[in-house]
Amino acid sequence: KMANGICDDLLSTILIGIRCPVIMAPAMDYEMYESPVVQRNISILKDFKVVFSGPAAGSLASGASGQGRMSEPEEILSFIRASLEKSDDLKGQVILVTAGPTREALDPVRYISNSSSGKMGYAIADSARRRGARVILISGPTSLTPPAGVECVSVITAEEMLNAVMNNLSESTIVVMAAAVSDFRPSDVQETKIKKSEGITLKLIKTQDILEEISQKKGNQFIIGFAAETGDLVNKAKDKLNSKHLDMIVGNDVSLPGAGFDCDTNIVTIIDKCGEIIEYPVMSKNMVAEKIFDYTLEKLKKRLP
């Protein structure tokens, strides 16, 4: 109806008359989606600047599998936010973001990891994309849907995350290391499942330090680290800032209510290499992401000749 100007009910009449951005999230069986008529109408609507979220490929209501599945709610919301919050102050930047935990295998079915949900890193990636940047998101295992429009590289182990970061470092201008990377891994990984009756003594060895590798090989990138601590936050974050040669660090005390892993909120303190310290109250992780880039842009302006 919209593609052909038919307005015989309330919704189709509204769609003909409005001048605001329109996002469509279609869902249908794959055979219907592949119909030449449907594809023609989609092409017409795209010419009218209608934006489509999906459809995705996957299991369909009919029981078949193919393209026609509705986009996830998070992706649709991301499209809506992008249309409402237009900003291009990060245009021209290539922002590399790490997010989530990493896993280190003990045997084919067990691993050691941490409680990171990836929510902070995903919020940072989404904020950067909405503000006009090209975003490369390197994500450990999470249940989250990557924000629309970002380039997502999925990894599992700390070594895989290191390799992905180093492979993308040279083209990045800002690096935000929000992932909770495993500090240790088992020295030996068993090829078969360890039986409960056997018992186990773990010998752990350190994983490679990604921030240390970045500091040795970076060019003119602006490097932002994260410090998830429990107590004495400022001093511990400062030590990490200096030892890793960072431009800025975002610290949070995960023992505080509203600032721990898997929360939708955070309580952060930003410290830069000149010693400036800014403490923020509890706020959503989306708002924390905005504050991080507001502060980063101020510092980048001072770098300009």
Stockholm file with secondary structure:
# STOCKHOLM 1.0

chainA/1-305         KMANGICDDLLSTILIGIRCPVIMAPAMDYEMYESPVVQRNISILKDFKVVFSGPAAGSLASGASGQGRMSEPEEILSFIRASLEKSDDLKGQVILVTAGPTREALDPVRYISNSSSGKMGYAIADSARRRGARVILISGPTSLTPPAGVECVSVITAEEMLNAVMNNLSESTIVVMAAAVSDFRPSDVQETKIKKSEGITLKLIKTQDILEEISQKKGNQFIIGFAAETGDLVNKAKDKLNSKHLDMIVGNDVSLPGAGFDCDTNIVTIIDKCGEIIEYPVMSKNMVAEKIFDYTLEKLKKRLP
#=GR chainA/1-305 SS CTTTTCCCSHHHHHHHHCCSCCEECCCCCHHHHTCHHHHHHHHHHHHTTCEECCCEEEECTTSCEEEEECCCHHHHHHHHHHHHSCCCTTTTCEEEEEESBCCEESSSSCEECCCCCSHHHHHHHHHHHHTTCEEEEEECSCSCCCCTTCEEEECCSHHHHHHHHHHHHTTCSEEEECCBCCSEEESCCCSSCCCGGGCCCCCEEECCCHHHHHHHHCCSCEEEEEEEESSCHHHHHHHHHHHTTCSEEEEEETTSTTSSTTCSEECEEEEETTCCEEECCSEEHHHHHHHHHHHHHHHHHHHCC
#=GC SS_cons         CTTTTCCCSHHHHHHHHCCSCCEECCCCCHHHHTCHHHHHHHHHHHHTTCEECCCEEEECTTSCEEEEECCCHHHHHHHHHHHHSCCCTTTTCEEEEEESBCCEESSSSCEECCCCCSHHHHHHHHHHHHTTCEEEEEECSCSCCCCTTCEEEECCSHHHHHHHHHHHHTTCSEEEECCBCCSEEESCCCSSCCCGGGCCCCCEEECCCHHHHHHHHCCSCEEEEEEEESSCHHHHHHHHHHHTTCSEEEEEETTSTTSSTTCSEECEEEEETTCCEEECCSEEHHHHHHHHHHHHHHHHHHHCC
//
